[in-house]
C-alpha cells in the first residue's frame, strides 16, 4: 500500500507518545459525523457512528461472518467510505454524497452538498430530511448548515448557527429540535450550545455546558434528557458528564466517568443504561467499559473488552447485546467482539476482512451490518464489508 507524505506524517503523530505532537493535527484527526439508519426510500445512507438494531438474535448456534461488498466511489478519510456529508481524502475536502442500496449491494452518486466540509454532524429530522452542521474546509471553520431532501436528492442551504464549530455533537430531541453542543474553533474549545427549530429554520442560543469540550459523546436518554460525557479541552482530558433538560433548557452536572476518554463510543442499552467503551487519553488506549444509570446518576465499571481500542464503532443488537468493531491500538484492528449486558462479559467473534479505524458501522433494514471505509496505516479506505449472523441448526 502506498502512503502519501501527508498521511505518513499524520500517522506518525497519531502514534507519538508525546501528546503535543498531535496539536497541529487536532482539526483533522476525526470526521465526527452523527449517524443515520435510513432515509424513506429503498436505499440506506450511511453515517458516522450508527448505533442501530440488528434483526438477528445471537446465541451459541449462530455463526458470525464478514464478507466484502462493492467499494464506494470515494476514499474518504478518516471516518467513512460513504459519507453523505463529504469528508476528507488525499485530494482534500469533499462535498460528494453516495447512497448504498442493500438489495443490490451497490453505491450510487447522489446530489453534492453546497460546501465541502469535514468534522461536521448530520442528523435525521422528524420530517425525513437530513441536517448537516458546521465542520471545516479550506476556507476555515464553518457555521453554515445544509438540508438534504431524500425525495429530490438535493441539498439546500439552511440557517447558519451562531457559532462556527467542529468536533461537536448534534442530537434530535423528542420535540423535533436539534441540540448542538460544544466543539472546537481554531484552538478555542466551546461550552456553548444551540438549538435548531426545523419548522422555522432558525438557531437560538441555549444554556452553556459546565465544561467546554470536544470529541465527547452524546446520548439521548429514555427520559428525554441528553447526556454528554468525556472529550477534551485546552486544560484536560475529561471524565466529567452533564445532563441537558430540554423542558428547562438547562444543564446540570451528573456523576463523572471513572476514566478520561476521547474518541470512544456510547450506546443506550435496552434497559436504559448507557454503555461507554474504550477510547484514549493520548497516552494509552483503553479496553475498559462503564455503565451510566440515569436513575442514580452514577457510573459503574463493567467487563473490559478483550482488545483496547479507540476510533472504533459500537452497535446495539436486537437482543440487547452490543457489537464493537475495529478501531486503533497502535495499529488498525480487525477484531470484533460482543458485549452481553446480562453477564457483563465480552466475547471475540469472527474478524473483519480488513483492519480499519475511524470507519462506520451501520445497521441496515435487512438486519445486516455494513462497515465502510476508514483508515488503514494512515491511508484512507474505500472498501466495504457486511456482517451477518445466521442460525446453524
C-alpha positions as a LaTeX table, in Angstrom:
\begin{tabular}{lrrr}
\hline
Residue & $x$ (\AA) & $y$ (\AA) & $z$ (\AA) \\
\hline
Unk1 & 0.00 & 0.00 & 0.00 \\
Unk2 & 1.40 & 3.42 & $-0.97$ \\
Unk3 & 1.27 & 6.00 & 1.82 \\
Unk4 & 1.40 & 9.70 & 0.92 \\
Unk5 & 3.68 & 12.06 & 2.88 \\
Unk6 & 0.61 & 13.74 & 4.38 \\
Unk7 & $-0.77$ & 10.54 & 5.83 \\
Unk8 & 2.66 & 9.24 & 6.80 \\
Unk9 & 3.26 & 12.34 & 8.92 \\
Unk10 & $-0.24$ & 12.19 & 10.38 \\
Unk11 & 0.23 & 8.52 & 11.16 \\
Unk12 & 3.49 & 9.28 & 12.98 \\
Unk13 & 1.78 & 12.00 & 15.02 \\
Unk14 & $-1.04$ & 9.67 & 15.99 \\
Unk15 & 1.44 & 7.15 & 17.33 \\
Unk16 & 3.71 & 9.61 & 19.12 \\
Unk17 & 3.98 & 9.23 & 22.88 \\
Unk18 & 4.21 & 13.00 & 23.34 \\
Unk19 & 0.64 & 14.43 & 23.16 \\
Unk20 & 1.99 & 17.77 & 21.89 \\
Unk21 & 2.85 & 16.08 & 18.61 \\
Unk22 & $-0.86$ & 15.87 & 17.94 \\
Unk23 & $-1.64$ & 19.56 & 18.37 \\
Unk24 & $-1.10$ & 20.61 & 14.72 \\
Unk25 & $-3.38$ & 17.77 & 13.61 \\
Unk26 & $-6.30$ & 18.24 & 16.00 \\
Unk27 & $-8.52$ & 19.79 & 13.36 \\
Unk28 & $-8.03$ & 16.79 & 11.07 \\
Unk29 & $-7.97$ & 13.80 & 13.41 \\
Unk30 & $-11.60$ & 12.84 & 13.12 \\
Unk31 & $-14.68$ & 13.26 & 10.98 \\
Unk32 & $-17.28$ & 13.48 & 13.72 \\
Unk33 & $-20.40$ & 12.54 & 11.80 \\
Unk34 & $-23.52$ & 11.51 & 13.64 \\
Unk35 & $-25.39$ & 8.51 & 12.45 \\
Unk36 & $-28.38$ & 7.85 & 10.32 \\
Unk37 & $-30.01$ & 4.48 & 9.82 \\
Unk38 & $-32.22$ & 5.06 & 6.83 \\
Unk39 & $-33.96$ & 7.53 & 4.58 \\
Unk40 & $-37.55$ & 6.96 & 3.45 \\
Unk41 & $-36.54$ & 5.04 & 0.34 \\
Unk42 & $-35.10$ & 1.67 & $-0.71$ \\
Unk43 & $-31.59$ & 2.97 & $-0.23$ \\
Unk44 & $-29.87$ & 3.36 & 3.11 \\
Unk45 & $-27.47$ & 6.22 & 3.74 \\
Unk46 & $-24.51$ & 5.54 & 5.97 \\
Unk47 & $-23.26$ & 7.95 & 8.60 \\
Unk48 & $-20.60$ & 8.04 & 11.28 \\
Unk49 & $-21.45$ & 6.09 & 14.42 \\
Unk50 & $-24.82$ & 4.47 & 13.72 \\
Unk51 & $-25.98$ & 2.58 & 16.81 \\
Unk52 & $-28.89$ & 0.64 & 15.45 \\
Unk53 & $-30.85$ & $-2.58$ & 15.77 \\
Unk54 & $-29.71$ & $-5.83$ & 14.19 \\
Unk55 & $-32.62$ & $-8.07$ & 13.27 \\
Unk56 & $-30.93$ & $-11.41$ & 14.05 \\
Unk57 & $-30.61$ & $-12.93$ & 17.51 \\
Unk58 & $-27.22$ & $-14.10$ & 18.74 \\
Unk59 & $-26.75$ & $-17.43$ & 20.53 \\
Unk60 & $-24.35$ & $-20.38$ & 20.59 \\
Unk61 & $-25.87$ & $-21.86$ & 17.43 \\
Unk62 & $-25.33$ & $-18.74$ & 15.36 \\
Unk63 & $-22.35$ & $-18.17$ & 13.09 \\
Unk64 & $-20.99$ & $-14.64$ & 12.66 \\
Unk65 & $-19.40$ & $-13.88$ & 9.30 \\
Unk66 & $-17.96$ & $-10.94$ & 7.36 \\
Unk67 & $-17.77$ & $-10.66$ & 3.59 \\
Unk68 & $-16.65$ & $-7.92$ & 1.24 \\
Unk69 & $-19.06$ & $-5.96$ & $-0.95$ \\
Unk70 & $-18.62$ & $-3.37$ & $-3.68$ \\
Unk71 & $-16.48$ & $-0.40$ & $-2.75$ \\
Unk72 & $-17.84$ & 3.10 & $-2.81$ \\
Unk73 & $-16.51$ & 5.59 & $-5.32$ \\
Unk74 & $-14.53$ & 7.80 & $-2.96$ \\
Unk75 & $-11.82$ & 7.11 & $-0.44$ \\
Unk76 & $-12.87$ & 9.23 & 2.49 \\
Unk77 & $-10.51$ & 9.93 & 5.37 \\
Unk78 & $-10.66$ & 9.47 & 8.16 \\
Unk79 & $-14.18$ & 8.40 & 9.03 \\
Unk80 & $-16.37$ & 6.95 & 6.36 \\
Unk81 & $-16.31$ & 5.31 & 2.96 \\
Unk82 & $-19.79$ & 6.63 & 2.28 \\
Unk83 & $-20.48$ & 9.96 & 3.83 \\
Unk84 & $-23.49$ & 11.90 & 2.78 \\
Unk85 & $-21.64$ & 14.88 & 4.19 \\
Unk86 & $-18.37$ & 14.82 & 2.31 \\
Unk87 & $-15.22$ & 14.36 & 4.35 \\
Unk88 & $-11.52$ & 14.43 & 3.59 \\
Unk89 & $-9.23$ & 12.32 & 1.43 \\
Unk90 & $-5.94$ & 12.63 & $-0.47$ \\
Unk91 & $-7.48$ & 15.24 & $-2.76$ \\
Unk92 & $-8.80$ & 17.44 & 0.05 \\
Unk93 & $-12.22$ & 18.28 & 1.45 \\
Unk94 & $-15.23$ & 16.66 & $-0.21$ \\
Unk95 & $-18.82$ & 17.64 & $-0.89$ \\
Unk96 & $-19.80$ & 14.38 & $-2.58$ \\
Unk97 & $-22.63$ & 12.13 & $-1.43$ \\
Unk98 & $-23.24$ & 8.44 & $-2.07$ \\
Unk99 & $-26.12$ & 6.05 & $-1.37$ \\
Unk100 & $-25.81$ & 2.35 & $-0.61$ \\
Unk101 & $-28.62$ & 0.01 & $-1.74$ \\
Unk102 & $-28.63$ & $-3.20$ & 0.36 \\
Unk103 & $-30.78$ & $-5.07$ & $-2.17$ \\
Unk104 & $-28.11$ & $-4.76$ & $-4.86$ \\
Unk105 & $-25.06$ & $-4.10$ & $-2.65$ \\
Unk106 & $-24.16$ & $-1.15$ & $-4.86$ \\
Unk107 & $-23.26$ & 2.51 & $-4.35$ \\
Unk108 & $-24.66$ & 5.40 & $-6.39$ \\
Unk109 & $-23.73$ & 9.06 & $-6.50$ \\
Unk110 & $-26.40$ & 11.49 & $-5.33$ \\
Unk111 & $-26.53$ & 15.28 & $-5.06$ \\
Unk112 & $-23.49$ & 17.20 & $-3.82$ \\
Unk113 & $-23.52$ & 19.47 & $-0.82$ \\
Unk114 & $-23.13$ & 23.18 & $-1.47$ \\
Unk115 & $-20.00$ & 23.32 & 0.70 \\
Unk116 & $-17.22$ & 20.79 & 1.05 \\
Unk117 & $-16.70$ & 20.03 & 4.73 \\
Unk118 & $-15.30$ & 17.62 & 7.30 \\
Unk119 & $-15.71$ & 17.16 & 11.07 \\
Unk120 & $-19.37$ & 18.12 & 10.86 \\
Unk121 & $-22.54$ & 16.44 & 12.10 \\
Unk122 & $-25.56$ & 15.02 & 10.30 \\
Unk123 & $-28.97$ & 14.43 & 11.86 \\
Unk124 & $-32.16$ & 12.85 & 10.52 \\
Unk125 & $-35.05$ & 15.21 & 11.25 \\
Unk126 & $-38.59$ & 14.12 & 12.04 \\
Unk127 & $-39.65$ & 15.25 & 8.55 \\
Unk128 & $-37.16$ & 12.82 & 6.98 \\
Unk129 & $-34.71$ & 15.44 & 5.81 \\
Unk130 & $-31.07$ & 15.45 & 6.91 \\
Unk131 & $-29.46$ & 18.43 & 8.63 \\
Unk132 & $-25.69$ & 18.90 & 8.33 \\
Unk133 & $-23.97$ & 21.40 & 10.63 \\
Unk134 & $-20.59$ & 23.10 & 10.86 \\
Unk135 & $-17.24$ & 21.46 & 10.27 \\
Unk136 & $-14.29$ & 22.90 & 8.43 \\
Unk137 & $-12.81$ & 23.20 & 4.94 \\
Unk138 & $-10.08$ & 25.14 & 3.15 \\
Unk139 & $-11.84$ & 28.40 & 3.98 \\
Unk140 & $-11.79$ & 27.70 & 7.72 \\
Unk141 & $-14.28$ & 26.74 & 10.38 \\
Unk142 & $-17.94$ & 26.73 & 9.38 \\
Unk143 & $-21.19$ & 27.85 & 10.97 \\
Unk144 & $-23.19$ & 27.03 & 7.83 \\
Unk145 & $-25.78$ & 24.25 & 7.69 \\
Unk146 & $-27.48$ & 22.38 & 4.86 \\
Unk147 & $-30.58$ & 20.23 & 4.37 \\
Unk148 & $-30.74$ & 17.08 & 2.25 \\
Unk149 & $-34.14$ & 16.11 & 0.82 \\
Unk150 & $-34.12$ & 12.37 & 0.02 \\
Unk151 & $-37.16$ & 12.72 & $-2.24$ \\
Unk152 & $-35.30$ & 15.06 & $-4.60$ \\
Unk153 & $-31.69$ & 14.14 & $-3.68$ \\
Unk154 & $-30.92$ & 17.87 & $-3.48$ \\
Unk155 & $-29.06$ & 19.86 & $-0.82$ \\
Unk156 & $-30.22$ & 23.39 & 0.10 \\
Unk157 & $-28.59$ & 25.92 & 2.41 \\
Unk158 & $-30.30$ & 26.34 & 5.79 \\
Unk159 & $-30.00$ & 28.88 & 8.58 \\
Unk160 & $-26.50$ & 29.35 & 9.99 \\
Unk161 & $-25.52$ & 28.52 & 13.55 \\
Unk162 & $-24.50$ & 31.35 & 15.85 \\
Unk163 & $-21.04$ & 29.80 & 16.30 \\
Unk164 & $-18.76$ & 28.01 & 13.87 \\
Unk165 & $-17.65$ & 24.68 & 15.31 \\
Unk166 & $-16.07$ & 21.28 & 14.59 \\
Unk167 & $-15.77$ & 18.11 & 16.69 \\
Unk168 & $-19.19$ & 18.95 & 18.15 \\
Unk169 & $-22.30$ & 16.82 & 18.54 \\
Unk170 & $-25.88$ & 17.13 & 17.30 \\
Unk171 & $-28.92$ & 15.36 & 18.76 \\
Unk172 & $-32.55$ & 15.27 & 17.64 \\
Unk173 & $-34.77$ & 15.85 & 20.68 \\
Unk174 & $-38.24$ & 14.44 & 21.30 \\
Unk175 & $-39.75$ & 17.81 & 20.34 \\
Unk176 & $-38.06$ & 17.65 & 16.93 \\
Unk177 & $-35.49$ & 20.34 & 17.64 \\
Unk178 & $-31.76$ & 19.69 & 17.18 \\
Unk179 & $-29.34$ & 20.34 & 20.04 \\
Unk180 & $-25.72$ & 21.13 & 19.10 \\
Unk181 & $-23.11$ & 21.01 & 21.85 \\
Unk182 & $-19.52$ & 22.12 & 22.29 \\
Unk183 & $-16.79$ & 21.58 & 19.78 \\
Unk184 & $-13.74$ & 23.49 & 18.69 \\
Unk185 & $-12.88$ & 26.57 & 16.63 \\
Unk186 & $-9.20$ & 27.23 & 15.99 \\
Unk187 & $-7.73$ & 26.29 & 19.38 \\
Unk188 & $-10.73$ & 27.57 & 21.36 \\
Unk189 & $-12.90$ & 24.91 & 22.97 \\
Unk190 & $-16.60$ & 25.68 & 23.27 \\
Unk191 & $-19.09$ & 25.15 & 26.06 \\
Unk192 & $-21.83$ & 26.89 & 24.10 \\
Unk193 & $-24.89$ & 25.03 & 22.87 \\
Unk194 & $-27.67$ & 25.99 & 20.50 \\
Unk195 & $-31.00$ & 24.73 & 19.25 \\
Unk196 & $-32.27$ & 24.45 & 15.68 \\
Unk197 & $-36.00$ & 24.65 & 15.09 \\
Unk198 & $-36.59$ & 22.97 & 11.71 \\
Unk199 & $-40.09$ & 24.45 & 11.47 \\
Unk200 & $-38.66$ & 27.99 & 11.33 \\
Unk201 & $-35.11$ & 27.22 & 10.12 \\
Unk202 & $-33.66$ & 29.29 & 12.96 \\
Unk203 & $-30.97$ & 28.78 & 15.59 \\
Unk204 & $-31.16$ & 30.07 & 19.16 \\
Unk205 & $-28.52$ & 30.04 & 21.89 \\
Unk206 & $-29.45$ & 27.87 & 24.86 \\
Unk207 & $-27.70$ & 27.36 & 28.20 \\
Unk208 & $-23.98$ & 26.62 & 28.10 \\
Unk209 & $-22.46$ & 23.40 & 29.37 \\
Unk210 & $-20.46$ & 23.49 & 32.57 \\
Unk211 & $-17.34$ & 22.27 & 30.75 \\
Unk212 & $-16.06$ & 23.23 & 27.34 \\
Unk213 & $-15.41$ & 20.01 & 25.43 \\
Unk214 & $-14.79$ & 18.47 & 22.02 \\
Unk215 & $-14.68$ & 14.85 & 20.82 \\
Unk216 & $-17.18$ & 13.99 & 23.53 \\
Unk217 & $-20.09$ & 11.56 & 23.31 \\
Unk218 & $-23.78$ & 12.37 & 23.41 \\
Unk219 & $-26.74$ & 10.10 & 24.13 \\
Unk220 & $-30.44$ & 10.90 & 24.20 \\
Unk221 & $-31.75$ & 9.02 & 27.23 \\
Unk222 & $-35.08$ & 7.22 & 27.50 \\
Unk223 & $-36.32$ & 10.01 & 29.81 \\
Unk224 & $-35.68$ & 12.59 & 27.08 \\
Unk225 & $-32.66$ & 14.17 & 28.73 \\
Unk226 & $-29.35$ & 14.41 & 26.88 \\
Unk227 & $-26.14$ & 13.01 & 28.35 \\
Unk228 & $-22.73$ & 14.34 & 27.31 \\
Unk229 & $-19.53$ & 12.89 & 28.72 \\
Unk230 & $-15.79$ & 12.88 & 28.24 \\
Unk231 & $-13.85$ & 14.54 & 25.47 \\
Unk232 & $-11.09$ & 17.06 & 25.97 \\
Unk233 & $-10.41$ & 20.79 & 26.18 \\
Unk234 & $-7.39$ & 23.04 & 26.47 \\
Unk235 & $-6.95$ & 22.13 & 30.12 \\
Unk236 & $-7.73$ & 18.43 & 30.45 \\
Unk237 & $-8.82$ & 15.13 & 29.03 \\
Unk238 & $-12.26$ & 14.85 & 30.61 \\
Unk239 & $-14.20$ & 12.27 & 32.60 \\
Unk240 & $-16.94$ & 14.72 & 33.61 \\
Unk241 & $-20.53$ & 14.29 & 32.46 \\
Unk242 & $-23.61$ & 16.50 & 32.41 \\
Unk243 & $-27.29$ & 16.40 & 31.52 \\
Unk244 & $-29.37$ & 18.72 & 29.35 \\
Unk245 & $-33.00$ & 19.17 & 30.36 \\
Unk246 & $-35.00$ & 20.09 & 27.23 \\
Unk247 & $-38.06$ & 21.31 & 29.14 \\
Unk248 & $-35.99$ & 23.87 & 31.08 \\
Unk249 & $-33.15$ & 24.31 & 28.57 \\
Unk250 & $-30.63$ & 23.95 & 31.38 \\
Unk251 & $-27.56$ & 21.82 & 32.13 \\
Unk252 & $-26.76$ & 20.04 & 35.40 \\
Unk253 & $-23.70$ & 18.03 & 36.31 \\
Unk254 & $-24.07$ & 14.32 & 36.91 \\
Unk255 & $-21.67$ & 11.63 & 38.05 \\
Unk256 & $-18.27$ & 11.53 & 36.36 \\
Unk257 & $-16.94$ & 8.54 & 34.48 \\
Unk258 & $-14.23$ & 6.56 & 36.21 \\
Unk259 & $-11.75$ & 7.30 & 33.40 \\
Unk260 & $-10.98$ & 10.11 & 30.98 \\
Unk261 & $-11.85$ & 9.21 & 27.39 \\
Unk262 & $-11.72$ & 10.71 & 23.91 \\
Unk263 & $-12.90$ & 9.16 & 20.64 \\
Unk264 & $-14.85$ & 6.45 & 22.43 \\
Unk265 & $-18.38$ & 5.17 & 21.89 \\
Unk266 & $-21.63$ & 5.34 & 23.85 \\
Unk267 & $-24.67$ & 3.11 & 23.36 \\
Unk268 & $-28.08$ & 3.33 & 25.02 \\
Unk269 & $-28.97$ & $-0.22$ & 26.06 \\
Unk270 & $-32.45$ & $-1.71$ & 26.09 \\
Unk271 & $-32.54$ & $-1.34$ & 29.89 \\
Unk272 & $-31.96$ & 2.41 & 29.55 \\
Unk273 & $-28.38$ & 2.38 & 30.80 \\
Unk274 & $-25.57$ & 3.87 & 28.70 \\
Unk275 & $-22.53$ & 1.73 & 27.86 \\
Unk276 & $-19.30$ & 3.56 & 27.05 \\
Unk277 & $-16.38$ & 1.63 & 25.61 \\
Unk278 & $-12.70$ & 2.16 & 25.02 \\
Unk279 & $-11.24$ & 5.45 & 23.92 \\
Unk280 & $-7.91$ & 7.08 & 24.61 \\
Unk281 & $-6.33$ & 9.73 & 26.78 \\
Unk282 & $-3.50$ & 10.25 & 24.21 \\
Unk283 & $-1.03$ & 8.39 & 26.46 \\
Unk284 & $-2.59$ & 4.94 & 26.15 \\
Unk285 & $-5.71$ & 3.30 & 24.78 \\
Unk286 & $-8.40$ & 1.76 & 26.96 \\
Unk287 & $-10.20$ & $-1.58$ & 26.93 \\
Unk288 & $-12.36$ & $-0.63$ & 29.89 \\
Unk289 & $-16.11$ & $-0.10$ & 29.72 \\
Unk290 & $-18.56$ & 1.66 & 32.04 \\
Unk291 & $-22.31$ & 1.83 & 32.57 \\
Unk292 & $-24.27$ & 5.02 & 33.34 \\
Unk293 & $-27.50$ & 4.64 & 35.31 \\
Unk294 & $-29.70$ & 7.69 & 34.77 \\
Unk295 & $-31.88$ & 6.78 & 37.78 \\
Unk296 & $-28.93$ & 7.25 & 40.14 \\
Unk297 & $-26.64$ & 9.47 & 38.08 \\
Unk298 & $-23.72$ & 7.13 & 38.67 \\
Unk299 & $-21.16$ & 5.21 & 36.59 \\
Unk300 & $-20.04$ & 1.67 & 37.38 \\
Unk301 & $-17.24$ & $-0.37$ & 35.85 \\
Unk302 & $-18.41$ & $-3.31$ & 33.76 \\
Unk303 & $-16.47$ & $-6.06$ & 32.00 \\
Unk304 & $-13.48$ & $-4.92$ & 29.96 \\
Unk305 & $-13.15$ & $-5.59$ & 26.26 \\
Unk306 & $-10.59$ & $-8.16$ & 25.17 \\
Unk307 & $-8.93$ & $-5.53$ & 22.96 \\
Unk308 & $-8.04$ & $-1.94$ & 23.88 \\
Unk309 & $-9.26$ & 0.41 & 21.15 \\
Unk310 & $-10.29$ & 3.90 & 20.15 \\
Unk311 & $-11.78$ & 5.25 & 16.90 \\
Unk312 & $-13.99$ & 2.13 & 16.83 \\
Unk313 & $-17.74$ & 1.64 & 16.39 \\
Unk314 & $-20.50$ & 0.32 & 18.62 \\
Unk315 & $-23.92$ & $-1.10$ & 17.64 \\
Unk316 & $-26.80$ & $-2.21$ & 19.87 \\
Unk317 & $-28.32$ & $-5.51$ & 18.75 \\
Unk318 & $-31.96$ & $-6.54$ & 18.92 \\
Unk319 & $-31.32$ & $-8.96$ & 21.76 \\
Unk320 & $-29.62$ & $-6.21$ & 23.76 \\
Unk321 & $-26.04$ & $-7.26$ & 23.04 \\
Unk322 & $-23.53$ & $-4.72$ & 21.75 \\
Unk323 & $-21.25$ & $-5.25$ & 18.73 \\
Unk324 & $-17.91$ & $-3.40$ & 18.71 \\
Unk325 & $-15.73$ & $-3.36$ & 15.58 \\
Unk326 & $-12.23$ & $-2.30$ & 14.61 \\
Unk327 & $-10.51$ & 0.80 & 15.91 \\
Unk328 & $-6.92$ & 1.61 & 16.69 \\
Unk329 & $-4.45$ & 0.34 & 19.28 \\
Unk330 & $-1.03$ & 1.36 & 17.93 \\
Unk331 & $-2.19$ & $-0.30$ & 14.70 \\
Unk332 & $-5.56$ & $-0.67$ & 12.95 \\
Unk333 & $-7.70$ & $-3.54$ & 14.23 \\
Unk334 & $-9.83$ & $-6.19$ & 12.55 \\
Unk335 & $-11.03$ & $-7.51$ & 15.92 \\
Unk336 & $-14.78$ & $-7.53$ & 16.62 \\
Unk337 & $-16.43$ & $-8.51$ & 19.88 \\
Unk338 & $-19.84$ & $-8.77$ & 21.54 \\
Unk339 & $-20.93$ & $-7.45$ & 24.95 \\
Unk340 & $-23.67$ & $-9.32$ & 26.83 \\
Unk341 & $-25.36$ & $-6.98$ & 29.36 \\
Unk342 & $-26.82$ & $-9.93$ & 31.29 \\
Unk343 & $-23.36$ & $-11.28$ & 32.15 \\
Unk344 & $-21.34$ & $-8.08$ & 31.61 \\
Unk345 & $-18.81$ & $-10.04$ & 29.57 \\
Unk346 & $-17.19$ & $-9.67$ & 26.14 \\
Unk347 & $-16.68$ & $-12.40$ & 23.53 \\
Unk348 & $-14.42$ & $-12.10$ & 20.47 \\
Unk349 & $-16.16$ & $-13.12$ & 17.24 \\
Unk350 & $-15.07$ & $-13.52$ & 13.62 \\
Unk351 & $-12.57$ & $-10.89$ & 12.47 \\
Unk352 & $-13.30$ & $-8.36$ & 9.77 \\
Unk353 & $-11.63$ & $-8.90$ & 6.41 \\
Unk354 & $-9.73$ & $-5.60$ & 6.63 \\
Unk355 & $-8.28$ & $-3.88$ & 9.71 \\
Unk356 & $-9.65$ & $-0.34$ & 9.96 \\
Unk357 & $-10.16$ & 2.60 & 12.30 \\
Unk358 & $-12.30$ & 5.74 & 12.00 \\
Unk359 & $-14.77$ & 3.70 & 9.97 \\
Unk360 & $-18.56$ & 3.48 & 10.21 \\
Unk361 & $-20.79$ & 0.59 & 11.19 \\
Unk362 & $-24.41$ & 0.92 & 10.08 \\
Unk363 & $-27.28$ & $-1.44$ & 10.75 \\
Unk364 & $-29.31$ & $-1.97$ & 7.59 \\
Unk365 & $-33.03$ & $-2.62$ & 7.44 \\
Unk366 & $-32.34$ & $-6.25$ & 6.46 \\
Unk367 & $-30.51$ & $-6.79$ & 9.76 \\
Unk368 & $-27.01$ & $-6.93$ & 8.31 \\
Unk369 & $-24.28$ & $-4.57$ & 9.46 \\
Unk370 & $-22.46$ & $-2.50$ & 6.84 \\
Unk371 & $-18.92$ & $-1.44$ & 7.70 \\
Unk372 & $-17.50$ & 1.25 & 5.43 \\
Unk373 & $-14.20$ & 2.96 & 4.77 \\
Unk374 & $-11.96$ & 4.27 & 7.49 \\
Unk375 & $-8.17$ & 4.26 & 7.64 \\
Unk376 & $-5.51$ & 1.57 & 7.41 \\
Unk377 & $-1.92$ & 2.55 & 8.23 \\
Unk378 & $-2.67$ & 6.20 & 7.53 \\
Unk379 & $-4.24$ & 5.51 & 4.13 \\
Unk380 & $-7.97$ & 6.13 & 3.54 \\
Unk381 & $-10.06$ & 3.10 & 2.54 \\
Unk382 & $-12.99$ & 2.81 & 0.16 \\
Unk383 & $-13.61$ & $-0.88$ & 0.83 \\
Unk384 & $-16.82$ & $-2.03$ & 2.50 \\
Unk385 & $-17.90$ & $-5.28$ & 4.11 \\
Unk386 & $-21.05$ & $-6.83$ & 5.52 \\
Unk387 & $-21.51$ & $-8.56$ & 8.87 \\
Unk388 & $-24.24$ & $-11.17$ & 9.31 \\
Unk389 & $-25.13$ & $-13.82$ & 11.85 \\
Unk390 & $-27.06$ & $-16.91$ & 10.82 \\
Unk391 & $-28.54$ & $-19.95$ & 12.53 \\
Unk392 & $-26.60$ & $-23.22$ & 12.17 \\
Unk393 & $-29.40$ & $-25.57$ & 13.23 \\
\hline
\end{tabular}
